[in-house]
C-alpha cells in the first residue's frame, strides 16, 4: 500500500485534480498533513495491539511458565464515497464577456471548500452510523483506554483565558497536561495537536509569554505553531460557517460536547501503524460535458476515503480547557 498526501496530487497529470487537491489543502490544514494509504478496497481490517503476556521468573532446575499475549482486537474500518457533482448552464461556460468571476470555477471552489469542512467535521465528530467515517471524539471516549482521556482540570475545568484567576499557575498546569497528553501517545511522540481557533490563539499568547513559541511553515507558505515537534492545527468551522468543529461549549468533565464552557485538544500520531486516512481509489475529477438536456455541463468530484486507527495509543484527548 502506498502512502500519499494531498501534496502528491499536486503532481497529477490532470489539472482539475491538481486544482481540487490544492483547494482542499488551502481550506483544511488537517487534510494537508493527514496521510492517505492507497488500499484499493472498500474496507480494511486493522489490528490493535493486545495486552502483553506475563513473564515468569524461574528457580534453577524449574521450568518456565507459559503465558500468551492477549488477543489483539480486530477492527473493521469502512470507506465512504465523498464528493459532489457541479452543474452549470453552458451559456455561462461559453460566455467570453468580461466578468468578476467564472461561474463554474466558483461552484467547484465552493464545493471543494465544503468537502474539506465536511471531512474535518467527520474526523472529529463522526459517529458509527454508516454514513461517514467515525471521528476521534467517539473513538477516544468509547474505544481507547483511560490513559488516552486526560482531564485538564479535575472535572471543574482548567481556565487559561486572559482574565482567569491564578492564570500563571494555570498556564504551567496546561503545559504539564499537554506534556502528559503527548507522552501518552505511542512512543511518547505526536505529529499534530488538533484544536479550535480560541485554543490556538490562547496557545500563541501563552507560548510567546513563556518563551516556548516555535513556528514552522508548509509548502503553501502558511505559518504553524509547534510544540515538541507536534503542529497545532485549527480544525475550523463546519459548513454553516458559524459552528466550530471543536467547540467552546463542552462540559468541563468531557462527557458532552454541549452545555458547558470548555474545549478539547486531540494529540495525534499519524501513520498506517497509528492513525491515518486511506482511499479505495485516487481522488478523481471528471468532466462529463453536456448532459442529455443539451444545456447543462456537469463536473463530478469523487473520492472514496476512510479513517483508520490501529494503535491504541494513536490519539490522546485533553479535555476541560477553558480558553475563552
N, C-alpha and C positions, 0 to 999 in steps of 0.2 A: 504494500500500500504506500502510495506517495504522500508526502506531507506538503501541503500547499498553504499559501496565504493569499489574500486578495492582491497583494503586490505581484504575485506570479501572473495574475490575469491581465496585468498591465502590458504584458508581453504577448498577449493573444493576437493572432493574425486578423481577428475580427474587430474592426474599430468600434462597433457598437458594444461588444463585450468589454473592451478596454474602457469605454466611457462609463458603462454601468458600474464596473469594478471601482473606478476612481471615485464616482459619486457615492458609492457605498462607504468607501474609506473616509471620504470627507465628512459624511454625516455620522458615522459610527466609529469612534476611536476603538471601541471594543472589537468590532469586526476587523479592524486594521491589524490587530495583534493576535487574534484567535487563529490557531492553526486549523486546517481542514484536511482530514485524512480522506484520500480518494479510495472508496471502498468498493463501489460497483454493485451494491446491494441495498435493498430497502430496509434491512435490519442488520444489526451486528450484536454479537454476544460478547460482553466484557466480563472479565473475571476479577472480582475484588478480593484482595488478599484476606485469608482467614487468620485465625489465631495461631501463634507459634506452639510447637509441641513442648511438653515439659521434658527436662533433661535429667538423667539420673546421675548420682554420684555413687560409685560402687566401692566396696571394700575389696582389697586384694583377695583373689580367689572366688569372688562372686561375679555373677553375670550382670550386664547392664539391663535396665528395664527397656520396654518398648512402648513408645508413645508416638502418636501421629499428630501432625498439624491439623487444625480444624479445617474442615472442607471449605474451600473458597466459595463465595457467593457468585452465582452466575446470573447476570442481569442482561435482559434483552433491551436494546436501545433501538428506537424506531426513527426512520427518516420521514420527512413531510414535504410535500410539494409546496413551493414558496414562490410567489410571483404575481403577475397580473398581465392582462393584455390592454393595450392602449389603442383606442380607435380615434381617428381624426378624419374629418371630411377632406377629400382630396383637393378641394378648392383651396384649402389653406396650404397644403403641401405644394401645390403648383403656383401659388401666389408669389410673384417675384418683386412686389412693390416694397418700398422701404417700410419697416415696421420695428417696433420696440422689442419684440420677442418672436421666436418661432413657435407656433402652437404645438407642434409635435414634440420638439425638443423640450418645451416647457412641461408637457404632460409626462414625458418619460422621466424627466428630472424629478418631478413631484412624486411620481410612483416609486422611484428608487429611494428617495428620502423616506417615504412611508415604509418601504420594505426594511430599511435599516432600523427605523424606530421599532417596528413590529418584532424584528429579530432580537433587538436589545431587550424589549419587554418580555418576550418569551424566555430569554436566557435567565432572567431574574424571577419572573412571576408566573411562568407557565406551570400548570398543574397537569397531572397524568390523565387528561380527558380525551386522548387520541385525536386531538385536532392540531396540536403543535408540540414542540419539544417541552419536556419538563424542566422547569427553571431551578436556579440554585437555592432559592428560599425553601422550596418544598424538599429538595434533595438533602440540604444540610439539616433541616429540622427533623425530617422523618427517616432519612436513610443513613445518616452518618452518626458517629458516636458523640458522646457528651464533650469530648475533647475538642471537637470542631465547632462547638457553640460556646462562645465566650461572652460573659456578661461584663460590660464595661463599668457598670455602676451598682452592682449588688442589688439589682431589682428596682432601684429608685432612680437610675439614670446617672450618667456622668456628664456634667454640664461644662462644655468648653466654649459656650457662647461668649461674646465680648463682655457682657455685663454679669458674668457668673460670679457668685461668691466663691472665694478661695480659688480664683482662676489659675494662679501659678501652680498650686498644688494639683489641681485637676489636669493641667497640661502634662505634668510629669506622670500622672496616673495614666493618661491617654497613651503616652509613648510606651509606658510599661505594658499596657494591654495590647498595643499594636505589636510590640516585640513578641508577646506571648502568642498572638494570632499567627504571626509569621513562623515562629518556632513550631507551632502545631502542624504546619504543612509538611508534606513529605520531604525528607532530608533537610528540614528546617529552612527551606528556601521558598520564595514566592516570585512570581513573574508580574502579577498585576494586583492592584488594590481597587476594587470596583466600588464606586460611591456616587453621591449626588453632588450637585453644584454647591450646595450650602456647606457640606463637609469639606469639599475640595478647597473652597475659599478660606475656610477656617484653618485647614491644614497649612495652606500657603502662608497665612499670617503667623501662626504659632511656630511653624518651622523656621520662618525667617527670623523671628524674635529669638528663637533658641539656637540659631546658627546651624541648623540642620537642613536648610533648603538646598536641594540639588535639582538641577534641571537638565533635561535632555531633549532632543528633537527627533522627529521622524522624517521620512523621505518626502513628506508634503510640507515640511517646514513648520509643523506645529510644535509648540513647546509643551513638555510634560514635566511633572514633578515626580521625583523618585525618592524612595526610602528603602535603604538596604537592598538595592537592585530591583525593587518592585515599582512599577509605574502606576501612579494614580490615574484612574480613568473615570471620567464623568459619564454615567450611563444615560444621561439626558432625559428628554421628555417623551411621553407617549405620543401617538399620532394626533391626539386632540390639542397638543402644544401647550397644555396647561397642567396636566397631571405628570408628576415626576415618576420615573420608572422605579427609583428607590426614593421613597417619600420621607417627609419630615414628621409624619404622623403615626409612627409605630409606637406601640406601648413600650414602656421602659423595660419590662420583663421579657421583651422579644416575642411574646406569644401571638400578637396580632399586628397587622400592617396598618391598621387604622385605629383611631380612638386615643392617641397619645401625642407626645411631642418629641419623640426620639427618632433616630435613624440608625442604619446599619452600614457596615462596610463588609465586603467579601474579599478575602485574601485568597488568591488563586495560583495554583501551579499548573502551567499549560503543558500539553504533550499527550501523545497517544497512551502513555502509561498513567496519565493523571486525568486532566480534564481537557477535552478537545471538541472541535466541531468536526463533522465528517459529511461527505457527499456521496450520493449514489452515482451521479454523473456531473460533469462540469457545468458551471453557470453558462446559460445559453440565452442569446437574444436573437429572435427570429423575425425577419421581415416577411410577413405573409403577403404584402402587397394589397391590391384592391380586392375587396370581398365580392361575393356574388351580387350584392346590391348595386355594384358599379360605381359607388360614390364614397365608400369608406375604406381607408387604408389602415391596416392593423399591424402592430408590433407586439410581440409576445416576449416577456421576460420570464424565464423558467429556471428554477434551481431546486433540486431535491436534497435537503440537508437535515442533519440532526445534531444532537449534542450527546456526548458520551462521557461518563465519569467512571474511571476504572479504579483508581487508588482511593481507599477510604480516608486518606488524609490529603486529598487534592485541593480541598476548599475549607476555609475557616470563616465562620460568620462572627463578627464582633458587633454586638447589638447594645442598645441602651445608651447611645451617644446623643446628647442634646447639643446641637450645633447652632441653632437659630434662637 
